[in-house]
Amino acid sequence: MSVDSLMILAPLFLGYLIPVPSALWRQRLSRLVSILVYGILMLLGIGLGRVDGLGPKLLALGGTVGMLVGAVAVANLLGLWWWSRCAPMSLSFNESRSSGASWRMLSDALKTLGTVCGGVAVGFLWMRDSAWVGNAATGCLMILLLLIGCQLRNAGIALRRVLFNRQGLGIALTVLCTSMLAGLCLVPFLPLSWSQVLAVVSGFGWYSLSAIVIGDALGPLWGSAAFLNDMLREVIALVAIPALMTLRPALAIGYGGATTMDFTLPVIQRAGGIDAVPVAMASGFILSLLAPVLMAVFLAIGR
């Protein structure tokens, strides 16, 4: 899921202006960030649980969505592995060197998955009125970004590392190129033209955009396929990020696609530390700008 770029950048910049000199308050800030992370994950799960006809959609489109998700994931991860070899990324967290690192990675992944699944169950079984969920998730995200801005300032990270980030640019371009390659490989197996397939894989996780744009152009069936493809990218990323971060940070950040600028950013920050935030923001920002442009261009070609 992605929200307007200005909405994302405004609280981040505002938080960057707030000094937090006290070590005690910095600890409290980190604790509050962790609480908000799980709160947002729960709200996302509730929203997914309230999607109309989610179960039937998954069954009807299972084969198509499986091909899309599988091909894009394999291409993205192989490309990001190559990028991580060409431009190694180092983070200043210590979990990878501790004896309990493997258990912590598994524990974080299970807690992330459990929170999202718990939210889905709540939304599906008990939540009658879910109109407030999207607004609540966005509100929590704005507060969270404000706090992350504070952490960036107090960690001594300059904003130019967010806006002009070579690692983030490389990750974004790798995700872009490998997604296009995966789309071209799928052309013989899908009843769409090459440009329409490329449009479907150009959401990069921004499912609220792709569902509307692809649905309007290619019909509700393909709108649902694009929605599920991008939604599952976000869900898989939320679970995979804690496990991948200490092994290959570029893979953990890159697979989140456009969502690394917003809803997977808290999980990236928690798993990789504050040094991972500028890279994630840069990569997500670039892909968020490219997604609507690429979809519009490819759909125009396919007419």
C-alpha positions in Angstrom: 0.0 0.0 0.0 1.3 3.5 -0.8 0.1 6.9 0.1 0.8 10.3 -1.4 4.5 11.1 -1.5 4.0 14.5 0.1 2.1 13.0 2.9 5.0 10.6 3.5 7.7 13.3 3.3 6.0 16.0 5.4 6.0 14.2 8.8 9.5 12.8 8.1 10.8 16.3 7.6 8.9 17.7 10.6 10.3 14.9 12.8 13.7 15.7 11.6 13.5 19.2 13.1 12.8 17.8 16.6 15.8 17.2 18.8 15.7 14.5 21.4 18.8 15.1 23.6 17.8 12.8 26.4 18.9 9.1 26.2 15.9 8.1 28.3 13.5 9.7 25.8 15.3 8.2 22.9 14.7 4.8 24.5 11.1 5.6 24.9 10.9 6.8 21.3 12.3 3.4 20.1 9.7 1.5 22.3 6.9 3.6 20.9 8.1 2.9 17.3 7.9 -0.8 18.0 4.4 -0.5 19.4 3.3 1.4 16.4 4.8 -1.1 14.0 2.7 -3.9 15.4 -0.4 -1.7 15.6 0.0 -0.9 11.8 0.5 -4.5 11.0 -2.7 -5.4 12.9 -4.7 -2.7 11.1 -3.3 -3.9 7.7 -4.5 -7.4 8.5 -7.9 -6.2 9.5 -8.2 -4.3 6.2 -7.2 -7.4 4.3 -9.7 -9.5 6.2 -12.5 -7.1 5.1 -11.7 -7.2 1.4 -14.9 -8.3 -0.3 -14.7 -11.8 -1.7 -11.0 -12.2 -0.9 -11.3 -16.0 -0.5 -13.1 -16.6 -3.8 -10.8 -14.2 -5.6 -7.7 -16.1 -4.4 -9.2 -19.4 -5.5 -10.4 -18.1 -8.9 -7.1 -16.3 -9.7 -4.8 -18.7 -7.9 -2.9 -19.9 -11.0 -2.5 -16.5 -12.6 -1.5 -14.8 -9.4 0.8 -17.6 -8.5 2.7 -17.2 -11.8 2.9 -13.4 -11.3 4.1 -13.5 -7.7 6.5 -16.4 -8.3 8.1 -15.0 -11.5 8.5 -11.5 -10.1 9.8 -12.7 -6.8 12.4 -15.0 -8.3 13.5 -12.3 -10.8 13.7 -9.6 -8.2 15.6 -11.7 -5.6 18.1 -12.9 -8.1 18.7 -9.4 -9.4 18.9 -8.0 -5.9 21.4 -10.7 -5.0 23.5 -9.7 -7.9 23.3 -6.0 -6.9 24.3 -6.9 -3.4 27.4 -8.6 -4.7 28.3 -5.6 -6.9 27.5 -3.0 -4.3 27.7 -4.6 -0.8 25.5 -2.8 1.8 26.6 -2.7 5.4 24.4 -1.8 8.4 25.5 -0.9 11.9 23.4 -3.4 13.8 24.9 -6.2 15.9 22.2 -8.9 15.7 24.0 -10.8 12.9 27.1 -11.3 15.1 25.2 -12.6 18.2 24.7 -16.2 19.0 20.9 -15.9 19.1 20.6 -14.1 15.7 18.9 -17.0 13.9 16.3 -17.4 16.6 15.6 -13.6 16.6 15.2 -13.6 12.8 12.7 -16.5 13.0 11.0 -14.9 16.0 10.6 -11.5 14.3 9.2 -13.2 11.1 6.7 -15.3 13.1 5.6 -12.2 15.2 5.1 -10.2 12.0 3.2 -13.0 10.3 1.2 -13.7 13.5 0.2 -10.1 13.8 -1.0 -9.8 10.2 -2.9 -13.1 10.4 -4.5 -12.1 13.7 -5.6 -8.9 12.0 -7.1 -10.8 9.1 -9.0 -13.1 11.5 -10.4 -10.1 13.4 -11.4 -8.3 10.2 -13.0 -11.4 8.7 -14.8 -12.7 11.7 -15.8 -9.8 13.9 -15.2 -6.4 12.3 -18.5 -5.2 10.8 -17.6 -1.6 10.1 -14.0 -1.3 8.7 -14.3 2.1 7.1 -12.1 3.5 9.8 -9.3 1.0 9.4 -7.6 2.7 6.4 -7.7 6.1 8.1 -6.4 4.7 11.4 -3.5 2.9 9.6 -2.6 6.1 7.7 -2.8 8.1 10.9 -0.5 5.7 12.7 1.8 5.7 9.8 2.1 9.5 9.9 2.9 9.4 13.6 5.4 6.7 13.0 7.2 8.6 10.2 7.3 11.7 12.5 9.1 9.5 15.1 11.4 8.0 12.5 12.3 11.5 11.4 13.3 12.2 15.0 15.4 9.1 15.1 17.2 10.1 11.8 18.1 13.5 13.2 19.3 12.1 16.5 21.3 9.3 14.8 23.1 12.0 12.8 21.8 10.9 9.4 21.6 13.8 6.9 18.4 14.1 4.8 20.6 14.1 1.6 21.3 10.5 2.4 17.5 9.9 1.9 17.0 12.1 -1.2 20.3 11.3 -3.0 21.1 7.7 -2.2 23.1 5.6 -4.6 22.2 2.3 -2.9 18.5 3.1 -2.9 18.7 4.1 -6.6 20.5 0.9 -7.5 18.0 -1.2 -5.6 15.0 0.5 -7.3 16.5 0.2 -10.8 17.2 -3.5 -10.1 13.6 -4.1 -9.0 12.4 -2.2 -12.1 14.5 -4.1 -14.6 13.9 -7.6 -13.1 10.2 -7.0 -12.8 10.0 -6.1 -16.5 12.1 -9.2 -17.4 9.7 -11.4 -15.4 6.8 -9.9 -17.2 8.2 -10.6 -20.6 8.9 -14.2 -19.6 5.2 -14.5 -18.6 3.8 -13.2 -22.0 3.5 -16.6 -23.6 1.5 -17.9 -20.6 -1.0 -15.1 -20.2 -3.8 -14.0 -22.6 -2.5 -10.4 -22.7 -0.2 -8.4 -25.0 3.4 -7.9 -23.9 2.6 -4.3 -22.9 -0.4 -5.2 -20.9 1.6 -7.8 -18.9 4.2 -5.2 -18.2 1.5 -2.9 -17.0 0.3 -5.6 -14.6 3.7 -6.1 -13.1 4.5 -2.4 -12.8 2.6 -1.8 -9.5 5.7 -2.8 -7.4 3.4 -3.4 -4.4 1.2 -0.4 -4.7 -2.0 -2.5 -4.9 -4.5 0.4 -4.2 -3.2 2.0 -7.5 -2.8 -1.1 -9.6 -6.2 -2.5 -8.8 -7.9 0.7 -10.0 -5.7 1.4 -13.0 -5.5 -2.2 -14.3 -9.2 -2.8 -13.5 -10.3 0.2 -15.5 -8.2 -0.7 -18.5 -8.4 -4.5 -18.6 -11.5 -5.4 -16.6 -12.2 -6.5 -13.1 -10.6 -9.9 -13.4 -7.2 -8.5 -14.3 -7.7 -5.6 -11.8 -8.1 -8.3 -9.1 -5.0 -10.2 -10.4 -2.9 -7.0 -10.2 -4.4 -6.2 -6.7 -3.5 -9.7 -5.4 -0.1 -9.7 -7.0 0.9 -6.4 -5.3 -0.9 -7.2 -2.0 0.9 -10.5 -1.7 4.2 -8.7 -2.4 3.6 -6.5 0.7 2.5 -9.5 2.9 5.5 -11.6 1.8 7.9 -8.6 2.4 6.5 -8.0 5.9 7.3 -11.6 6.8 10.6 -11.9 4.9 12.3 -8.7 5.9 13.3 -9.7 9.4 14.8 -13.0 8.1 16.7 -11.4 5.1 17.9 -8.2 6.7 21.0 -9.6 8.4 21.8 -11.9 5.5 21.4 -9.6 2.5 19.9 -6.1 3.3 19.4 -5.2 -0.3 17.1 -8.2 -0.8 15.1 -7.4 2.3 14.7 -3.8 1.3 14.3 -4.3 -2.5 11.6 -6.9 -2.4 9.3 -4.5 -0.6 9.1 -2.4 -3.8 7.2 0.8 -3.5 6.0 -0.1 0.0 9.5 0.5 1.5 8.6 4.2 1.6 5.6 3.6 3.8 4.0 0.5 5.2 7.1 -1.8 5.2 9.4 1.0 6.3 8.7 0.4 10.1 9.6 -3.3 9.7 12.8 -2.4 7.8 13.7 0.1 10.5 13.2 -2.4 13.2 15.1 -5.2 11.5 17.9 -3.2 10.0 18.2 -0.2 12.3 18.1 3.5 11.4 20.8 3.1 8.8 18.5 1.1 6.6 15.8 3.9 6.5 17.5 6.3 4.0 18.0 3.4 1.5 14.4 2.2 1.9 13.0 5.7 1.6 15.0 6.4 -1.6 14.1 3.0 -3.2 10.4 3.2 -2.3 10.2 6.8 -3.4 11.6 6.1 -6.9 9.4 3.1 -7.4 6.3 5.0 -6.2 7.0 7.7 -8.8 7.6 5.1 -11.6 4.6 2.9 -11.0 1.8 5.1 -12.2 3.9 6.4 -15.2 4.8 2.9 -16.3 1.3 1.6 -16.0 -0.1 4.5 -18.0 2.6 4.1 -20.8 2.2 0.3 -21.1 -1.5 0.4 -21.2 -1.5 3.2 -23.8 0.8 1.0 -26.0 -1.6 -1.9 -25.6 -4.6 -0.1 -26.9 
